[in-house]
Each structure stands twice: as C-alpha cells, then as structure tokens.
C-alpha cells in the first residue's frame, strides 16, 4: 500500500499489492501486484498474482486466480480464472436476485438471462433453461428414422417416483437405467429431455403422415363410391326408361290384339 493516504481496513499481502491505493477501504489483496492500480475502490477481494491489476475505482469485486479480472475496471464483478482471456466463471453481483448473473466460460450474458454458458446454453430470468443446439457444435448429423423412434417409444416406460432426498414432492418421468439405448446417456445415470422430445416428434410426424395417407385413400374411396353411385343411378334411370318403353310397347300390342279380335 505504497500510496495509501487515508484508506483503512485494507489487507495487502505480497509485493506491490494495493500499491496505488489512496482512499479505498475494506480491500483484501494477496499475491504480487494484486489490485495494483486500485486508488479509491473499496471492498474488493483479490487473490492471485496480478489479480484485479487494472481496477482503479471499482468496488465490490471478487478476483480469484492468477490474472483474474486483470483488465476489469467496473464494480460488483466475479472472476475465477487463471488467465486473462476466458474466465472459468464470470459473475455480476446484485442485491436484487433477478439481476445476479453468472457466465460459465463466457462474459457475454444477455440482459434477459441469469446464466450463460460458452456453448450457447442459458437460463433466462423467467427460469427457462435453453440447451445449446447450434449446428456448429454438432457432427455426424443423421435423420432419426421412424422405425428407430417407434421402437424407442415402445420401450419407454413412464413411472411415478420421489427423490430419496426430497420425498415431499412426487414426479413423473423415466428411470435412466431402464430407457432404450437411443435416448440413454453413456453412464445410464441421467437423461436429456430433448432426446425424448426428438423421439416423440419423429413418431408424431410418422403418424401424421400415415393419417394423411389414410385420409387420401379414404377420399379416393369416397370419390370412387360417388362415381359408382352416379353410375348406378344412371343405370337405374335407363332401366326405368326401358321398363316404361317396354310397358308402352306391351300396351300397344294389347290394344292391337283387342281390335283384331273384335273384327
């Protein structure tokens, strides 16, 4: 604390730690040149060589690890890392629970998110978890066949259960050890909901296509029936005409016979 003027309740352990501090209070620095540039910032914690090095006026920061938060100049941030580029954990502290933020391998956290992961997965403030699903992260992409999906769905056995450490709330779902290989994890101890959603989506699409095909066949059959009914009606009309014509002929012949007999 070479430059300290009126700062108090500071703790500096290591060469040039809190070197520039003048009036900052309540800071704790351990390691070479930790919080080196801090002047008026207060209530910062830095552990690790050059952690929080460029922080001058920021307060309420937590820097853990070599070079943690080296270039950070703001307040109420968290860095757990051992490099200057990509922190293992990055956070933003707030007394408002909805304003707290945590980044895992990233510092880019959208305003509407509470947790962000480097691969794109995130948890919104509303409590909705979104899985990372970019094509850039995937390989060996193949269409899930209806045959495989139907077989997997047939093998799924929904159950009711409670967790051993939380017996006061019941759940419905599946047992990881019992699901078919198509949706099983490598260790058969956990499940990805999206795997089951993919199975259900494929089966639903297959059934929808089958229903559409049946509807088409039914429509064609109805069309055929209507045509046959029209043909039958036409034939009945012709038969009626022929019967009427025959009756007329017979009446004529009967009249002629009667006239001949009278003569």
BAPA-567936 format. One record per residue (C-alpha): residue number from 1; residue in three letters; x, y negated, z negated. Coordinates in nm, 4 decimals. Layout:
REM residues N
<seq:NUM	type:ALA	c1:X	c2:Y	c3:Z>
...
***
This chain:
REM residues 263
<seq:1	type:UNK	c1:0.0000	c2:0.0000	c3:0.0000>
<seq:2	type:UNK	c1:0.2758	c2:-0.2357	c3:0.1057>
<seq:3	type:UNK	c1:0.0457	c2:-0.5300	c3:0.1979>
<seq:4	type:UNK	c1:-0.2116	c2:-0.4975	c3:-0.0806>
<seq:5	type:UNK	c1:-0.3401	c2:-0.8304	c3:-0.2168>
<seq:6	type:UNK	c1:-0.6487	c2:-0.7692	c3:-0.4226>
<seq:7	type:UNK	c1:-0.7539	c2:-0.4219	c3:-0.3208>
<seq:8	type:UNK	c1:-0.8287	c2:-0.1901	c3:-0.6097>
<seq:9	type:UNK	c1:-0.9306	c2:0.1632	c3:-0.6911>
<seq:10	type:UNK	c1:-0.7248	c2:0.2829	c3:-0.3950>
<seq:11	type:UNK	c1:-0.5182	c2:0.6008	c3:-0.3954>
<seq:12	type:UNK	c1:-0.2295	c2:0.6336	c3:-0.1472>
<seq:13	type:UNK	c1:-0.0039	c2:0.9393	c3:-0.1315>
<seq:14	type:UNK	c1:0.2535	c2:0.9562	c3:0.1495>
<seq:15	type:UNK	c1:0.4876	c2:0.7217	c3:0.3294>
<seq:16	type:UNK	c1:0.3133	c2:0.4162	c3:0.4773>
<seq:17	type:UNK	c1:-0.0314	c2:0.5375	c3:0.3751>
<seq:18	type:UNK	c1:-0.2680	c2:0.2398	c3:0.3377>
<seq:19	type:UNK	c1:0.0310	c2:0.0351	c3:0.4467>
<seq:20	type:UNK	c1:-0.1680	c2:-0.2666	c3:0.5712>
<seq:21	type:UNK	c1:-0.4431	c2:-0.2690	c3:0.3092>
<seq:22	type:UNK	c1:-0.5116	c2:-0.6151	c3:0.1697>
<seq:23	type:UNK	c1:-0.8512	c2:-0.6260	c3:0.0015>
<seq:24	type:UNK	c1:-1.0035	c2:-0.2877	c3:0.0789>
<seq:25	type:UNK	c1:-1.1290	c2:-0.0946	c3:-0.2238>
<seq:26	type:UNK	c1:-1.2021	c2:0.2664	c3:-0.3098>
<seq:27	type:UNK	c1:-0.9900	c2:0.4201	c3:-0.0336>
<seq:28	type:UNK	c1:-0.8110	c2:0.7531	c3:-0.0671>
<seq:29	type:UNK	c1:-0.5249	c2:0.8342	c3:0.1713>
<seq:30	type:UNK	c1:-0.2973	c2:1.1369	c3:0.1658>
<seq:31	type:UNK	c1:-0.0295	c2:1.2014	c3:0.4269>
<seq:32	type:UNK	c1:0.2167	c2:0.9991	c3:0.6306>
<seq:33	type:UNK	c1:0.0659	c2:0.6735	c3:0.7675>
<seq:34	type:UNK	c1:-0.2884	c2:0.7696	c3:0.6771>
<seq:35	type:UNK	c1:-0.5197	c2:0.4673	c3:0.7052>
<seq:36	type:UNK	c1:-0.2062	c2:0.2792	c3:0.8101>
<seq:37	type:UNK	c1:-0.3887	c2:-0.0153	c3:0.9727>
<seq:38	type:UNK	c1:-0.6670	c2:-0.0495	c3:0.7141>
<seq:39	type:UNK	c1:-0.6960	c2:-0.4041	c3:0.5786>
<seq:40	type:UNK	c1:-1.0416	c2:-0.4656	c3:0.4383>
<seq:41	type:UNK	c1:-1.2134	c2:-0.1341	c3:0.4969>
<seq:42	type:UNK	c1:-1.3431	c2:0.0374	c3:0.1835>
<seq:43	type:UNK	c1:-1.4451	c2:0.3804	c3:0.0588>
<seq:44	type:UNK	c1:-1.2581	c2:0.5678	c3:0.3296>
<seq:45	type:UNK	c1:-1.1115	c2:0.9165	c3:0.2830>
<seq:46	type:UNK	c1:-0.8201	c2:1.0287	c3:0.4996>
<seq:47	type:UNK	c1:-0.6201	c2:1.3474	c3:0.4548>
<seq:48	type:UNK	c1:-0.3556	c2:1.4447	c3:0.7090>
<seq:49	type:UNK	c1:-0.0666	c2:1.2647	c3:0.8758>
<seq:50	type:UNK	c1:-0.1845	c2:0.9523	c3:1.0688>
<seq:51	type:UNK	c1:-0.5488	c2:1.0300	c3:0.9931>
<seq:52	type:UNK	c1:-0.7566	c2:0.7143	c3:1.0380>
<seq:53	type:UNK	c1:-0.4446	c2:0.5350	c3:1.1616>
<seq:54	type:UNK	c1:-0.6144	c2:0.2542	c3:1.3591>
<seq:55	type:UNK	c1:-0.9039	c2:0.1907	c3:1.1246>
<seq:56	type:UNK	c1:-0.8822	c2:-0.1717	c3:1.0074>
<seq:57	type:UNK	c1:-1.2169	c2:-0.2842	c3:0.8708>
<seq:58	type:UNK	c1:-1.4341	c2:0.0257	c3:0.8949>
<seq:59	type:UNK	c1:-1.5769	c2:0.1687	c3:0.5725>
<seq:60	type:UNK	c1:-1.7266	c2:0.4950	c3:0.4549>
<seq:61	type:UNK	c1:-1.5267	c2:0.7127	c3:0.6955>
<seq:62	type:UNK	c1:-1.4031	c2:1.0671	c3:0.6326>
<seq:63	type:UNK	c1:-1.0956	c2:1.1764	c3:0.8293>
<seq:64	type:UNK	c1:-0.9698	c2:1.5315	c3:0.7666>
<seq:65	type:UNK	c1:-0.6738	c2:1.6766	c3:0.9559>
<seq:66	type:UNK	c1:-0.3674	c2:1.5686	c3:1.1459>
<seq:67	type:UNK	c1:-0.4535	c2:1.2681	c3:1.3650>
<seq:68	type:UNK	c1:-0.8169	c2:1.2945	c3:1.2585>
<seq:69	type:UNK	c1:-1.0009	c2:0.9783	c3:1.3638>
<seq:70	type:UNK	c1:-0.6736	c2:0.8288	c3:1.4849>
<seq:71	type:UNK	c1:-0.8432	c2:0.5724	c3:1.7132>
<seq:72	type:UNK	c1:-1.1681	c2:0.5262	c3:1.5182>
<seq:73	type:UNK	c1:-1.2418	c2:0.1664	c3:1.4188>
<seq:74	type:UNK	c1:-1.6061	c2:0.1950	c3:1.3124>
<seq:75	type:UNK	c1:-1.7760	c2:0.2893	c3:0.9876>
<seq:76	type:UNK	c1:-1.9533	c2:0.5929	c3:0.8408>
<seq:77	type:UNK	c1:-1.7971	c2:0.8496	c3:1.0707>
<seq:78	type:UNK	c1:-1.6675	c2:1.2022	c3:1.0129>
<seq:79	type:UNK	c1:-1.3731	c2:1.3639	c3:1.1883>
<seq:80	type:UNK	c1:-1.2464	c2:1.7149	c3:1.1203>
<seq:81	type:UNK	c1:-0.9743	c2:1.7963	c3:1.3687>
<seq:82	type:UNK	c1:-0.6033	c2:1.8457	c3:1.4287>
<seq:83	type:UNK	c1:-0.5724	c2:1.6409	c3:1.7484>
<seq:84	type:UNK	c1:-0.6670	c2:1.3028	c3:1.8939>
<seq:85	type:UNK	c1:-0.8751	c2:1.4317	c3:2.1859>
<seq:86	type:UNK	c1:-1.1511	c2:1.6677	c3:2.0722>
<seq:87	type:UNK	c1:-1.2647	c2:1.6911	c3:1.7108>
<seq:88	type:UNK	c1:-1.3881	c2:2.0238	c3:1.5798>
<seq:89	type:UNK	c1:-1.6605	c2:1.8279	c3:1.4013>
<seq:90	type:UNK	c1:-1.7675	c2:1.4692	c3:1.4517>
<seq:91	type:UNK	c1:-2.0406	c2:1.3053	c3:1.2498>
<seq:92	type:UNK	c1:-2.2224	c2:0.9832	c3:1.1720>
<seq:93	type:UNK	c1:-2.3318	c2:0.9315	c3:0.8126>
<seq:94	type:UNK	c1:-2.6561	c2:0.7601	c3:0.7153>
<seq:95	type:UNK	c1:-2.8782	c2:0.7360	c3:0.4097>
<seq:96	type:UNK	c1:-3.1681	c2:0.7994	c3:0.6485>
<seq:97	type:UNK	c1:-3.1800	c2:1.1772	c3:0.7176>
<seq:98	type:UNK	c1:-3.3100	c2:1.1173	c3:1.0700>
<seq:99	type:UNK	c1:-3.0073	c2:0.9005	c3:1.1535>
<seq:100	type:UNK	c1:-2.7423	c2:1.1523	c3:1.0476>
<seq:101	type:UNK	c1:-2.5650	c2:1.3064	c3:1.3464>
<seq:102	type:UNK	c1:-2.3265	c2:1.5980	c3:1.3970>
<seq:103	type:UNK	c1:-2.1208	c2:1.6832	c3:1.7022>
<seq:104	type:UNK	c1:-1.9516	c2:2.0209	c3:1.7459>
<seq:105	type:UNK	c1:-1.6588	c2:1.9825	c3:1.9829>
<seq:106	type:UNK	c1:-1.8039	c2:1.6564	c3:2.1121>
<seq:107	type:UNK	c1:-1.8614	c2:1.2951	c3:2.0130>
<seq:108	type:UNK	c1:-2.1454	c2:1.2463	c3:2.2617>
<seq:109	type:UNK	c1:-2.4704	c2:1.2693	c3:2.0672>
<seq:110	type:UNK	c1:-2.7832	c2:1.1290	c3:2.2307>
<seq:111	type:UNK	c1:-2.9963	c2:0.8862	c3:2.0325>
<seq:112	type:UNK	c1:-3.2789	c2:1.1392	c3:2.0129>
<seq:113	type:UNK	c1:-3.0580	c2:1.4241	c3:1.8912>
<seq:114	type:UNK	c1:-2.9336	c2:1.5232	c3:1.5456>
<seq:115	type:UNK	c1:-2.6848	c2:1.7923	c3:1.6522>
<seq:116	type:UNK	c1:-2.4966	c2:1.8211	c3:1.9810>
<seq:117	type:UNK	c1:-2.2632	c2:2.0997	c3:2.0947>
<seq:118	type:UNK	c1:-1.9889	c2:2.0638	c3:2.3553>
<seq:119	type:UNK	c1:-2.1608	c2:2.3128	c3:2.5887>
<seq:120	type:UNK	c1:-2.4881	c2:2.1200	c3:2.6047>
<seq:121	type:UNK	c1:-2.6883	c2:2.2881	c3:2.3293>
<seq:122	type:UNK	c1:-2.8602	c2:2.0410	c3:2.0982>
<seq:123	type:UNK	c1:-3.1084	c2:1.9897	c3:1.8169>
<seq:124	type:UNK	c1:-3.3472	c2:1.6973	c3:1.8515>
<seq:125	type:UNK	c1:-3.4665	c2:1.4738	c3:1.5705>
<seq:126	type:UNK	c1:-3.8010	c2:1.6466	c3:1.6067>
<seq:127	type:UNK	c1:-3.6426	c2:1.9785	c3:1.5138>
<seq:128	type:UNK	c1:-3.6433	c2:2.1361	c3:1.8617>
<seq:129	type:UNK	c1:-3.3368	c2:2.3457	c3:1.9471>
<seq:130	type:UNK	c1:-3.2361	c2:2.3492	c3:2.3134>
<seq:131	type:UNK	c1:-2.9952	c2:2.6152	c3:2.4391>
<seq:132	type:UNK	c1:-2.7112	c2:2.5392	c3:2.6756>
<seq:133	type:UNK	c1:-2.8143	c2:2.6757	c3:3.0164>
<seq:134	type:UNK	c1:-2.6181	c2:2.4950	c3:3.2862>
<seq:135	type:UNK	c1:-2.5158	c2:2.6926	c3:3.5930>
<seq:136	type:UNK	c1:-2.1652	c2:2.5557	c3:3.5338>
<seq:137	type:UNK	c1:-2.1395	c2:2.7724	c3:3.2212>
<seq:138	type:UNK	c1:-2.2569	c2:3.0961	c3:3.3836>
<seq:139	type:UNK	c1:-2.1178	c2:3.3680	c3:3.6075>
<seq:140	type:UNK	c1:-2.2381	c2:3.6935	c3:3.7665>
<seq:141	type:UNK	c1:-2.5861	c2:3.5461	c3:3.8133>
<seq:142	type:UNK	c1:-2.8376	c2:3.8055	c3:3.9373>
<seq:143	type:UNK	c1:-3.2155	c2:3.8117	c3:3.9686>
<seq:144	type:UNK	c1:-3.3828	c2:4.0160	c3:3.6958>
<seq:145	type:UNK	c1:-3.5782	c2:4.2918	c3:3.8680>
<seq:146	type:UNK	c1:-3.9410	c2:4.3549	c3:3.7837>
<seq:147	type:UNK	c1:-3.8563	c2:4.7205	c3:3.7231>
<seq:148	type:UNK	c1:-3.5964	c2:4.6375	c3:3.4559>
<seq:149	type:UNK	c1:-3.8191	c2:4.3722	c3:3.2985>
<seq:150	type:UNK	c1:-4.1192	c2:4.6026	c3:3.2763>
<seq:151	type:UNK	c1:-3.9054	c2:4.8780	c3:3.1251>
<seq:152	type:UNK	c1:-3.7667	c2:4.6368	c3:2.8651>
<seq:153	type:UNK	c1:-4.1112	c2:4.5028	c3:2.7782>
<seq:154	type:UNK	c1:-4.2421	c2:4.8563	c3:2.7371>
<seq:155	type:UNK	c1:-3.9559	c2:4.9296	c3:2.4946>
<seq:156	type:UNK	c1:-4.0079	c2:4.6195	c3:2.2793>
<seq:157	type:UNK	c1:-4.1869	c2:4.6890	c3:1.9511>
<seq:158	type:UNK	c1:-4.3132	c2:4.3781	c3:1.7682>
<seq:159	type:UNK	c1:-4.3154	c2:4.4062	c3:1.3880>
<seq:160	type:UNK	c1:-4.4158	c2:4.2072	c3:1.0809>
<seq:161	type:UNK	c1:-4.1471	c2:4.1523	c3:0.8170>
<seq:162	type:UNK	c1:-3.9970	c2:3.9339	c3:0.5445>
<seq:163	type:UNK	c1:-3.6324	c2:3.8446	c3:0.4965>
<seq:164	type:UNK	c1:-3.4736	c2:4.0050	c3:0.1921>
<seq:165	type:UNK	c1:-3.3513	c2:3.6680	c3:0.0667>
<seq:166	type:UNK	c1:-3.6826	c2:3.4918	c3:0.1382>
<seq:167	type:UNK	c1:-3.9699	c2:3.7236	c3:0.0501>
<seq:168	type:UNK	c1:-4.2298	c2:3.4497	c3:0.0079>
<seq:169	type:UNK	c1:-4.2779	c2:3.3953	c3:0.3823>
<seq:170	type:UNK	c1:-4.3791	c2:3.6562	c3:0.6405>
<seq:171	type:UNK	c1:-4.2665	c2:3.6623	c3:1.0031>
<seq:172	type:UNK	c1:-4.3410	c2:3.8484	c3:1.3235>
<seq:173	type:UNK	c1:-4.0768	c2:3.9446	c3:1.5764>
<seq:174	type:UNK	c1:-3.8341	c2:4.2215	c3:1.6596>
<seq:175	type:UNK	c1:-3.5585	c2:4.4239	c3:1.4942>
<seq:176	type:UNK	c1:-3.2245	c2:4.3612	c3:1.6654>
<seq:177	type:UNK	c1:-3.1117	c2:4.7232	c3:1.6342>
<seq:178	type:UNK	c1:-3.4321	c2:4.8502	c3:1.7991>
<seq:179	type:UNK	c1:-3.4629	c2:4.6348	c3:2.1109>
<seq:180	type:UNK	c1:-3.3644	c2:4.7692	c3:2.4563>
<seq:181	type:UNK	c1:-3.0125	c2:4.7056	c3:2.5829>
<seq:182	type:UNK	c1:-3.1328	c2:4.4458	c3:2.8328>
<seq:183	type:UNK	c1:-3.2071	c2:4.1975	c3:2.5532>
<seq:184	type:UNK	c1:-2.9701	c2:4.3289	c3:2.2844>
<seq:185	type:UNK	c1:-2.6623	c2:4.1423	c3:2.1605>
<seq:186	type:UNK	c1:-2.3232	c2:4.3146	c3:2.1616>
<seq:187	type:UNK	c1:-2.3369	c2:4.3877	c3:1.7896>
<seq:188	type:UNK	c1:-2.7128	c2:4.4602	c3:1.7821>
<seq:189	type:UNK	c1:-2.7476	c2:4.2245	c3:1.4836>
<seq:190	type:UNK	c1:-2.9065	c2:3.9181	c3:1.6440>
<seq:191	type:UNK	c1:-3.1439	c2:3.8211	c3:1.9245>
<seq:192	type:UNK	c1:-3.1691	c2:3.5423	c3:2.1787>
<seq:193	type:UNK	c1:-3.5310	c2:3.4307	c3:2.2256>
<seq:194	type:UNK	c1:-3.4552	c2:3.3250	c3:2.5830>
<seq:195	type:UNK	c1:-3.3683	c2:3.6854	c3:2.6748>
<seq:196	type:UNK	c1:-3.7170	c2:3.7956	c3:2.5784>
<seq:197	type:UNK	c1:-3.8701	c2:3.4917	c3:2.7491>
<seq:198	type:UNK	c1:-3.6902	c2:3.5933	c3:3.0705>
<seq:199	type:UNK	c1:-3.8374	c2:3.9444	c3:3.0445>
<seq:200	type:UNK	c1:-4.1886	c2:3.8105	c3:2.9845>
<seq:201	type:UNK	c1:-4.1551	c2:3.5603	c3:3.2689>
<seq:202	type:UNK	c1:-4.0472	c2:3.8294	c3:3.5152>
<seq:203	type:UNK	c1:-4.3241	c2:4.0675	c3:3.4086>
<seq:204	type:UNK	c1:-4.5827	c2:3.7886	c3:3.4290>
<seq:205	type:UNK	c1:-4.4681	c2:3.6889	c3:3.7776>
<seq:206	type:UNK	c1:-4.4760	c2:4.0538	c3:3.8874>
<seq:207	type:UNK	c1:-4.8281	c2:4.0975	c3:3.7518>
<seq:208	type:UNK	c1:-4.9352	c2:3.7705	c3:3.9113>
<seq:209	type:UNK	c1:-4.8029	c2:3.8891	c3:4.2481>
<seq:210	type:UNK	c1:-4.9800	c2:4.2227	c3:4.2039>
<seq:211	type:UNK	c1:-5.3070	c2:4.0488	c3:4.1157>
<seq:212	type:UNK	c1:-5.2697	c2:3.8207	c3:4.4180>
<seq:213	type:UNK	c1:-5.2161	c2:4.1266	c3:4.6374>
<seq:214	type:UNK	c1:-5.5232	c2:4.2973	c3:4.4922>
<seq:215	type:UNK	c1:-5.7278	c2:3.9822	c3:4.5424>
<seq:216	type:UNK	c1:-5.6158	c2:3.9704	c3:4.9049>
<seq:217	type:UNK	c1:-5.7158	c2:4.3337	c3:4.9558>
<seq:218	type:UNK	c1:-6.0486	c2:4.2659	c3:4.7860>
<seq:219	type:UNK	c1:-6.1085	c2:3.9626	c3:5.0056>
<seq:220	type:UNK	c1:-6.0247	c2:4.1663	c3:5.3152>
<seq:221	type:UNK	c1:-6.2597	c2:4.4429	c3:5.1993>
<seq:222	type:UNK	c1:-6.5353	c2:4.1912	c3:5.1341>
<seq:223	type:UNK	c1:-6.4776	c2:4.0451	c3:5.4795>
<seq:224	type:UNK	c1:-6.4958	c2:4.3940	c3:5.6285>
<seq:225	type:UNK	c1:-6.8134	c2:4.4668	c3:5.4316>
<seq:226	type:UNK	c1:-6.9705	c2:4.1436	c3:5.5502>
<seq:227	type:UNK	c1:-6.8840	c2:4.2257	c3:5.9097>
<seq:228	type:UNK	c1:-7.0239	c2:4.5759	c3:5.8673>
<seq:229	type:UNK	c1:-7.3377	c2:4.4349	c3:5.7077>
<seq:230	type:UNK	c1:-7.3759	c2:4.1947	c3:6.0005>
<seq:231	type:UNK	c1:-7.3276	c2:4.4830	c3:6.2441>
<seq:232	type:UNK	c1:-7.5820	c2:4.6905	c3:6.0552>
<seq:233	type:UNK	c1:-7.8317	c2:4.4052	c3:6.0641>
<seq:234	type:UNK	c1:-7.7784	c2:4.3650	c3:6.4376>
<seq:235	type:UNK	c1:-7.8275	c2:4.7388	c3:6.4890>
<seq:236	type:UNK	c1:-8.1402	c2:4.7345	c3:6.2758>
<seq:237	type:UNK	c1:-8.2702	c2:4.4441	c3:6.4823>
<seq:238	type:UNK	c1:-8.2025	c2:4.6346	c3:6.8046>
<seq:239	type:UNK	c1:-8.3673	c2:4.9455	c3:6.6636>
<seq:240	type:UNK	c1:-8.6699	c2:4.7386	c3:6.5698>
<seq:241	type:UNK	c1:-8.6824	c2:4.5890	c3:6.9184>
<seq:242	type:UNK	c1:-8.6551	c2:4.9351	c3:7.0723>
<seq:243	type:UNK	c1:-8.9270	c2:5.0681	c3:6.8447>
<seq:244	type:UNK	c1:-9.1530	c2:4.7750	c3:6.9348>
<seq:245	type:UNK	c1:-9.0813	c2:4.8248	c3:7.3052>
<seq:246	type:UNK	c1:-9.1485	c2:5.1979	c3:7.2774>
<seq:247	type:UNK	c1:-9.4702	c2:5.1311	c3:7.0913>
<seq:248	type:UNK	c1:-9.5734	c2:4.8889	c3:7.3630>
<seq:249	type:UNK	c1:-9.4998	c2:5.1478	c3:7.6311>
<seq:250	type:UNK	c1:-9.6958	c2:5.4111	c3:7.4440>
<seq:251	type:UNK	c1:-9.9910	c2:5.1772	c3:7.4065>
<seq:252	type:UNK	c1:-9.9800	c2:5.1053	c3:7.7804>
<seq:253	type:UNK	c1:-9.9706	c2:5.4745	c3:7.8693>
<seq:254	type:UNK	c1:-10.2587	c2:5.5413	c3:7.6320>
<seq:255	type:UNK	c1:-10.4694	c2:5.2736	c3:7.7978>
<seq:256	type:UNK	c1:-10.3969	c2:5.4131	c3:8.1457>
<seq:257	type:UNK	c1:-10.4917	c2:5.7631	c3:8.0282>
<seq:258	type:UNK	c1:-10.8186	c2:5.6398	c3:7.8929>
<seq:259	type:UNK	c1:-10.9066	c2:5.4589	c3:8.2214>
<seq:260	type:UNK	c1:-10.8203	c2:5.7688	c3:8.4272>
<seq:261	type:UNK	c1:-11.0350	c2:5.9877	c3:8.2105>
<seq:262	type:UNK	c1:-11.3345	c2:5.7565	c3:8.2433>
<seq:263	type:UNK	c1:-11.3042	c2:5.7649	c3:8.6214>
***
